[in-house]
């Protein structure tokens, strides 16, 4: 049996975090006729699917092939609270999960975030700029998770509708709490971009963003946020929506989309109303050039909406120039521009540390575990990001996870997943602490008996 959970523990360990998840998943109401009284407990469906993601199983079939294996059954019960280790077949698991509303798989995110707040580790993400203290950067973007010319479901977005080359795809709107000095990111509950969201890719992403932001406000009403977005969202309606929630924003501005804004800045520049600043890093010699001004009309069609504009050029040691522009409602002064630039560049954390990791570091976000007809693909994607959240928090605040990562795999997470999977499939494990102890102390299995006959 697992060790009793310490209520006020400040550590973000696997045993605590996974218990938060499984406690949520067991609340999903059983929709089966007569609740299949003698069948597999209903909670086992979602908990088994989550275990598959947490253990980085490459396919549902691979997971299913070990369904009768007593070692896996034992470990699913002790580590993931799968009652009696009874796992449904891959076909039955797909059928049941397909019918469940995705909101059940968003719920654990809020519970885990509450533990994260109580742990005190959220303070590491505090971002201070000018008069704004104790704010948090929330970087948001959409990413594609599935594409097919054949398979589709009720949630699928459609490309080339009605044409011979009609195709289907899924996208996810993801958002993470990020910080310039933190490698770890903290994903909030993602939001699927679905067919009903609009006709164009733009419409779809913006509709999903509205739902995403509404859910963030509902789940975290007191969190003081600065929303960090790509240039696609640099428009009046998105800015007004963000401000209606009492938040601030830093959004990329691009030449192609914001010609009149750039013209307005150039005009102010001629009038001597634009400030400039050049800084050189005394250690690296890298040069940073800033140009900034406040209170500029966002565009000609929307002269009411005024924004502050920061242009930034970095010249690296090779002499190559890298240019960025952002719009923001945060007042720009010589004291705030550096923090603003660092906050704006955190947008890459959603691309690099989040989506790339989810697609290339054994989380298999783009892998088709099964598509279903209603919500299966969406539900499995939410569970995949949930496993990523659990791992990110362990990396931030679990001493045993940190030690295993450092001492056994030199910080390479994908190698740690392989070690964990190996133990999970071959050893009877009673607790998460025991699993990490075995990994850290390099416990090895006995010698395989050799029979020459
Ligand atoms: Zn679909």
Boltz pocket constraint, residues with backbone or C-beta under 6 A from the ligand:
constraints:
  - pocket:
      binder: B
      contacts: [[A, 151], [A, 152], [A, 153], [A, 154], [A, 155], [A, 156], [A, 157], [A, 168], [A, 169], [A, 170], [A, 371], [A, 372], [A, 374], [A, 377]]
      max_distance: 6.0
